[in-house]
């Protein structure tokens, strides 16, 4: 497996393709909510499975009020539970630490709360609805 930082428009379009499939088509998130004005402010990554030439997952990282905000974390359905989700989170955390950020947060879907807890995230909010899906805010201190 490998993770690449998105450095060009073609890579960004690949990230958008994966997000469209997972969030818009599979989960029913409206296009207008999935793609926002933060796209150009974020660092995007693509994750590749060993045997695949095309990326199978993506995520983005933004700095918000001094926090690393991990966003739009997703994998195509056949690659879930393959360990690639942990690779995505670890990559984003390393990118944040390289920038000197000491805290990470994310809006995790309630159904994925256990996954994030296994990676050291703590739930810091009650359940709230985002794009019609139950979410919680989760936080973690990063090693810088």
C-alpha positions in Angstrom: 0.0 0.0 0.0 1.0 3.6 -0.5 -0.2 7.0 0.4 0.4 10.0 -1.9 -0.2 13.7 -1.2 -2.3 15.3 -3.9 -0.2 17.7 -5.8 -2.1 18.3 -9.0 -5.6 18.6 -10.4 -5.7 15.0 -11.6 -5.1 13.8 -8.1 -7.7 16.1 -6.7 -10.2 14.8 -9.2 -9.4 11.2 -8.1 -10.1 12.2 -4.4 -13.3 13.8 -5.5 -14.3 10.6 -7.4 -13.8 8.5 -4.3 -15.7 10.9 -2.1 -18.6 11.1 -4.5 -18.9 7.3 -4.6 -18.7 6.9 -0.8 -20.4 9.9 0.6 -22.8 11.1 -2.2 -23.8 7.8 -3.9 -23.5 5.3 -1.0 -24.5 7.5 2.0 -26.7 10.1 0.4 -24.8 13.2 1.3 -25.9 16.1 -1.0 -23.2 17.2 -3.5 -23.4 20.8 -2.3 -22.5 19.6 1.3 -19.8 17.2 0.3 -17.7 19.6 -1.8 -17.1 23.0 -0.1 -15.1 26.1 -0.2 -12.4 24.5 2.0 -11.1 22.2 -0.8 -8.3 24.6 -1.9 -7.3 25.3 1.8 -6.9 21.6 2.6 -4.1 19.1 2.0 -5.5 16.0 0.3 -4.1 12.4 0.3 -4.9 9.3 -1.8 -4.3 5.8 -0.5 -3.6 2.8 -2.8 -4.0 -0.9 -2.1 -1.1 -3.1 -3.0 -2.6 -4.6 -6.2 -4.5 -1.5 -7.3 -3.2 1.2 -9.7 -6.1 3.5 -8.9 -6.5 5.0 -5.4 -9.1 3.3 -3.2 -9.3 5.9 -0.4 -8.8 9.6 0.4 -8.9 12.2 3.2 -8.1 15.8 3.7 -6.4 17.8 6.5 -7.0 21.4 7.4 -5.8 23.6 10.2 -8.7 25.1 12.2 -8.1 27.3 15.2 -4.7 25.7 15.8 -6.1 22.1 15.6 -5.4 19.5 12.9 -8.9 18.8 11.5 -9.1 15.4 9.8 -11.9 15.4 7.2 -13.5 13.5 4.4 -11.9 10.2 5.5 -13.2 7.4 3.3 -12.4 4.1 1.6 -14.2 2.3 -1.2 -16.4 -0.5 0.2 -14.2 -3.5 -0.9 -11.2 -2.0 1.0 -12.8 -1.3 4.4 -11.5 -3.4 7.2 -8.2 -3.9 5.3 -6.1 -1.7 7.6 -6.0 1.2 5.2 -8.2 3.4 7.4 -5.5 3.3 10.1 -2.9 4.2 7.4 -5.0 7.2 6.4 -5.3 8.4 10.0 -1.6 7.8 10.7 -0.6 9.7 7.6 -2.8 12.7 8.4 -1.5 12.8 12.0 2.1 12.7 10.8 1.4 15.5 8.4 -0.1 17.5 11.3 2.8 16.8 13.6 5.2 17.9 10.8 3.4 21.3 10.9 3.9 21.4 14.7 0.2 20.8 15.5 -0.4 19.2 18.9 -4.1 18.4 18.8 -6.2 16.6 16.2 -10.0 16.5 15.9 -12.6 15.0 13.6 -16.3 14.7 13.1 -16.6 10.9 13.1 -19.7 9.1 12.0 -21.2 7.4 15.1 -20.9 4.0 13.4 -17.1 4.5 13.2 -16.6 5.8 16.7 -15.1 2.5 17.9 -12.6 2.6 15.0 -11.3 6.0 16.0 -11.2 5.1 19.7 -8.9 2.2 18.9 -6.6 4.8 17.3 -6.5 6.9 20.5 -9.4 9.4 19.8 -11.7 10.4 22.6 -15.3 11.4 22.1 -15.8 15.0 23.2 -19.4 15.8 22.2 -22.9 14.4 22.3 -24.2 12.9 19.1 -25.2 15.4 16.4 -26.6 15.2 12.9 -24.4 16.2 10.0 -25.7 15.6 6.5 -28.4 13.4 7.9 -25.8 11.1 9.5 -25.2 10.8 13.3 -21.7 12.1 14.2 -19.5 12.8 17.3 -16.6 15.1 17.7 -13.4 13.2 18.6 -10.1 14.5 19.8 -6.5 13.3 20.3 -3.2 14.7 21.5 -0.5 14.3 18.9 3.2 13.5 19.5 5.2 16.4 18.0 
